[in-house]
Amino acid sequence: MNLISKSLLRTVDVRDSAGKIISGNVYRKLVDASDDNGKDYLAVDTLELSDGRLAYLESGRWVDEDDHTSFFDELR
């Protein structure tokens, strides 16, 4: 998949599964997911944390992209 655009949606504070509070930015990325059957585009929301970790949104929680078992909950 090729990145087409990346837009900042908001800055957030999250709590990781160990209880640590971390700041991060939520981006909406538009990616080209085309295959042999034609053009297809996909919008994906991602969380980029200040400590370098990345997360994706699943069922209302942010999930660590590396281990897929750590969660980050947004603080309101």
Backbone as a ProteinNet text record, in pm:
[ID]
protein_1_A
[PRIMARY]
MNLISKSLLRTVDVRDSAGKIISGNVYRKLVDASDDNGKDYLAVDTLELSDGRLAYLESGRWVDEDDHTSFFDELR
[TERTIARY]
83.8	0	87.9	50.4	125.2	48.3	119.2	59.7	32.4	-92.4	-130	-128.4	-188.4	-188.9	-198.2	-161.8	-162.8	-205.4	-316.9	-370.5	-380.8	-336.6	-347.4	-492.6	-549.2	-686	-690.2	-603	-602.8	-478.6	-448.7	-343.7	-413.6	-364.7	-431.2	-329.6	-381.7	-307	-371.5	-287.9	-338.8	-271.1	-336.6	-278.1	-247.2	-121.2	-86.2	-125.9	-105.7	-149.6	-73.3	40.6	116.1	75.4	-16.5	-64	8.4	107.1	184.2	104.9	106.2	38.4	138	96.6	182.8	102.9	168.9	106	125.9	35.6	48.8	-39.4	-22.6	-101.7	-179.3	-306	-389.6	-392.1	-357.9	-355.5	-454.4	-512.6	-589.6	-502.1	-471.9	-388.6	-475.2	-460	-525.8	-420.9	-449.9	-353.5	-415.8	-330.1	-370.5	-361.7	-476.8	-482.3	-521.4	-485.7	-523.1	-457.7	-527.7	-472	-502.8	-489	-511.8	-657	-748.9	-890.9	-930.8	-837.6	-868.3	-823.5	-855.1	-815.9	-901.3	-838.3	-908.7	-831.4	-903.1	-840.8	-897.3	-814.2	-852.1	-808.2	-898.7	-865.1	-838.3	-723	-681.2	-642.4	-700.6	-660.9	-548.8	-441.9	-328.4	-290.7	-234.5	-186.4	-34.8	33	178.6	213.7	270.6	302.1	436.5	452.4	575.5	698	676.7	789.6	822	756.5	788	698.2	614.7	525.5	410.7	357.3	243.1	129.7	5.9	-110	-220.5	-307.6	-423.9	-549.3	-660.6	-786.2	-862.2	-902.6	-980.8	-1082.8	-1209.8	-1319.2	-1309	-1273.5	-1268.8	-1143.7	-1047.6	-919.8	-805.1	-698	-577.2	-495	-449.5	-373.1	-232	-131.8	8.8	33.2	93.2	118.8	225.7	314.7	423.1	381.5	314.1	282.7	135	49.8	-94.1	-167.2	-102.7	-169.8	-174.5	-91.4	-92.8	-196.1	-268.9	-373.2	-342.2	-394.2	-383.8	-525.3	-565.1	-696.5	-682.5	-762.4	-759.8	-815.6	-749.5	-796.8	-886.3	-996.8	-1092.4	-1079.6
-117.9	0	123.7	218.6	343.3	456.5	536.1	650.3	760.6	811.2	920.4	1052.3	1054.4	1176.5	1141	1238.6	1220.5	1353.3	1350.7	1472.5	1456.1	1557.7	1558	1581.1	1491	1505.6	1572.5	1525.5	1582.2	1534.7	1605.3	1565.2	1509.5	1396.4	1328.5	1286.8	1261.2	1193.8	1057.5	953.6	818.2	755.1	653.3	573.7	436.4	393.1	261.5	152.5	27.2	-84.8	-93	-22.8	-19	99.9	183.7	297.7	428.4	426.5	545.8	635.1	766.8	862	913.3	906.9	944.3	1034.3	1134.1	1220.9	1161.8	1197.2	1149.8	1228.4	1201	1265.1	1159.2	1189.7	1101.8	1156.1	1070.6	1107.8	1021.9	1080.5	1002.3	992	868	842.5	784.6	838.3	784.3	702.8	574.2	485.9	425.7	398.2	332.1	181.7	116.7	-27.4	-101.6	-44.7	-103.4	-238.5	-322.6	-452.3	-478.1	-601	-635.4	-613.7	-603.9	-585.6	-439.4	-348.5	-207.2	-119.6	9.4	107.9	94.5	112.3	108.7	195.2	277.9	366	336.9	352.6	319.4	431.7	477.5	577	502.8	529.2	460.4	564.3	553.8	641.3	573.3	646.7	593.2	689.5	634.1	711.2	699	813.5	816.9	877.4	794.7	838.4	909	994.4	1072.2	983.8	860.1	770.1	683.6	712.6	644.4	526.1	483.6	371.4	415.3	319.8	342.4	252.4	298.7	218.9	236.9	136.6	143	128.7	179.4	179.6	49.3	-14.2	-137.7	-138.6	-142.3	-147	-35.2	84.9	199.4	213.2	123.6	132.1	132.1	197.6	198.3	75.2	3.2	-120.3	-98.9	-138.2	-125.2	-204.4	-140.5	-207.4	-315.5	-306.9	-404.4	-535.5	-528.1	-654.4	-692.5	-603.3	-629.4	-671.5	-661.7	-698.1	-581.1	-480	-362.7	-263.2	-204.3	-109	27.8	131	267.6	324.7	378.3	437.8	589.5	658.1	803.4	859.2	962	1032.2	1146.3	1164.4	1267.5	1389.4
0	0	0	-81.4	-91.8	-26.4	52.5	120	18.7	18.1	-70.9	4.8	124.2	205	352.4	436	581.1	643.5	719.5	780	930.5	1003.3	1148.4	1187.9	1269.2	1317.6	1453.9	1546.2	1681.2	1756.8	1865.1	1958.1	2081.1	2132	2243.3	2349.7	2468.1	2573.3	2589.8	2601.4	2619.7	2740.7	2794.5	2901.7	2842.7	2858.7	2805.3	2904.2	2866.9	2950.3	3082.3	3092.6	3217.7	3305.1	3256	3333.3	3304.7	3215.8	3182.5	3087	3110.9	3023.3	2919.5	2791.6	2679.3	2585.2	2527	2427.3	2288.8	2199.9	2063.1	1968.4	1841.4	1736.7	1660.4	1633.4	1554.1	1411.6	1316.4	1175.7	1097.7	994.5	897.6	773.6	737	620.1	509.1	390.1	272.1	197.9	179.9	113.3	-11.5	-107.7	-230.8	-206.9	-202.8	-179	-306.4	-420.3	-549.1	-569.2	-642.7	-679.6	-826.5	-869.7	-1009.9	-1052.6	-957.5	-988.2	-1003.3	-983.8	-1002.4	-887.7	-901	-800.8	-675.7	-561.7	-434.1	-336.1	-262.9	-165.9	-28.1	72.8	208.6	301.3	389.7	491.4	622.1	682	804.1	908.4	1029.3	1139.5	1216.3	1241.6	1315.9	1427.9	1533.6	1647.1	1649.7	1643.2	1652	1787.6	1876	2011.9	2018	2119.1	2133.4	2159.7	2207.7	2230.6	2108.6	1994.8	1869.5	1836.2	1929.1	1900.3	1810.2	1735.1	1647.3	1690.9	1667.7	1705.3	1602.1	1595.5	1507.3	1592.3	1540.5	1614.5	1590.2	1701	1692.4	1806	1771.5	1869.5	1974.1	1929.3	2018.3	2102.6	2084.3	2158.2	2058.8	2099.7	2018	2052.8	1951.9	1969.9	1915.6	1993.9	1954.2	1826.5	1724.8	1596.8	1605.7	1704.4	1713.2	1778.2	1892.8	1962	1956.9	1911.7	1892.1	2019	2136.2	2260.8	2358.8	2339.8	2427.3	2377.1	2471.6	2436.9	2492.6	2426.9	2472.9	2477.2	2591.6	2605.4	2607.7	2524.5	2523	2652.3	2704.1	2822.7	2775.9	2839.2	2796.8	2884.7
[MASK]
++++++++++++++++++++++++++++++++++++++++++++++++++++++++++++++++++++++++++++

